[in-house]
Amino acid sequence: GDFGLIGMLRNCAKKAHVGSCLSARDFSSFHALLYAVNRKTLAKSKRVTVLRSAFSTRVFSSRNELPLDRRRAPAIGKGNAAKQVENKNGQQPLQQTLKSVRQNQPRITITASEAGEHISYLQERLSELGSLPPVWSGGATLEKPKNSVDERKTIFREAHALLDRIEKSVNTQQLNPSGKHGRELSLLLGQILEVYSKTAVPFGDDTSIFDACCKILTLLEMWNLDVMPFHYSCAVEVAARESRWKEASILFSDQIDPDVFGQAPMEITHHLAVGLYSIARNAQLEGGSTVDHVMDAVLKLAMVCPTDQDECK
C-alpha cells in the first residue's frame, strides 16, 4: 500500500542522504516508485517532495561528490561519449593537455636550413654596420660608431644562441654530423665564426668572443667535420682583436704547418696579414727576433719544388 511505497522511498532517500551511490537497479526502482506515488496523488505531500528533492540533490549534482570508481556512471555510451562528458565539465583529456604544453614551449632544436636563414639575417645586419678597422690600426674608431657596439653585441649573442641550438640538435640526433649534415654543419660553423670576427669589438664587460671561437673549433674536431683554413682565419682575427697575441700566433702557426693542417691551399686575403702580424707581436712580447719568426712563417706558406729547393733563397 501507500505506507509500503513510502517505506521504500525512505530507504532510497536514506542511501542518497549518506552519500552512497544508487545502483542501476535502485535508480530504476526509485523512478518507478515516484511514478506510483504520483499515480496515488501523493506527489504533493511534503514527505514525497522532500524525498524527491533530497534524491535529486545527491545524485544529479556535481559528479565530483561521487566516489572515484563511480564518477563515470553518468556517461552514456563508450569512447567518444565519455570524452564529450569530460569536456563539458571542463576536464580535458590527458593527451590534449600534453599537446597544449608542448605547443606552448619554445623549440630548442633547429634544422640546417633554418640555421642558414638565421645566419644570413645576421650577416645582413652586420653589413649595415660597416667594416671593422684593421687589427694593426691601433685605436681607430668604427665607421659607424652610433649604436654600433651595442648592435654588434646583440648580434654576437644571437649567433651564440644559434650555436647552442645547433649543438642541441646534434645531441638529439636531429642533425647528423657524420652523415648527410656533415658538410652543412662545417659551413654553418664557419659562417658563425665569420659573424664572431665581425663583432669582435670591446663590449665593456668580461665577454670573450675568442673563447666562443675556441668552442666552435672544439666542436669541429669533436664532430669530425672538415676543418678549413677559413675556420682558423676567423679565430686568429678574433684573438688578435682581443690582443691575445700568443693564442693568435699559435693558431696561425698550426694553420700553416704541413704536419698539423696538411698541405691545404690558402687564399691570399687580409687574414694572412693578420696572422703574420700576430706572430710579429708575439715575438716582441717574448723578446725574440721578429724578422726570423715572420720569415719562418712565410717559408711555410710558400711551396717550393724539391729539385729547386737548394737554389731557393
JOGIWO-V565453 format. One record per pair of residues at least 12 apart in sequence whose C-alpha atoms are under 7 Angstrom apart, sorted by sequence separation. I is the first residue (numbers start at 1). J is the second residue. D is the distance in Angstrom with one decimal. If there is no record, write none. Layout:
i: <I I>
j: <J J>
d: <D D>
//
This chain:
i: <131 236 130 196 280 130 279 280 129 236 279 236 12 276 129 232 193 9 213 232 252 210 229 249 189 5 210 209 210 249 248 249 122 159 245 249 237 245 246 17 197 229 237 245 13 193 200 233 240 16 19 186 236 156 186 190 194 197 13 17 190 193 197 200 13 16 193 156 182 257 256 256 153 177 152 153 149 149 110 109 110 108 109 109 110 109 132 112 116 123 135 135 135>
j: <143 248 143 209 293 144 293 294 144 251 294 252 30 294 148 251 213 30 235 255 275 235 255 275 216 33 238 238 239 278 278 279 155 192 278 282 271 281 282 54 234 266 274 282 51 231 238 271 278 55 58 225 275 196 226 230 234 237 54 58 231 234 238 241 55 58 235 199 225 300 300 301 199 223 199 203 201 203 165 165 166 165 166 168 169 169 198 184 188 195 240 241 274>
d: <6.9 4.8 6.1 6.6 7.0 6.6 6.8 6.3 6.2 6.3 6.4 6.5 6.9 6.2 6.4 6.8 6.4 7.0 5.7 6.7 5.6 6.6 6.7 6.7 6.7 6.6 5.7 6.9 5.5 5.4 6.0 4.8 6.5 6.5 5.4 6.7 7.0 6.4 5.5 7.0 5.7 6.6 6.4 5.2 5.9 6.7 6.0 5.7 6.5 5.8 7.0 6.0 6.6 6.3 6.2 7.0 5.8 6.4 6.7 6.9 5.4 5.9 5.3 6.5 5.9 5.7 6.9 6.2 6.3 6.7 6.2 6.3 6.7 6.0 5.1 6.8 7.0 6.8 6.1 5.1 6.2 5.9 6.6 5.9 6.1 4.8 6.8 6.9 6.8 6.8 6.8 6.0 7.0>
//
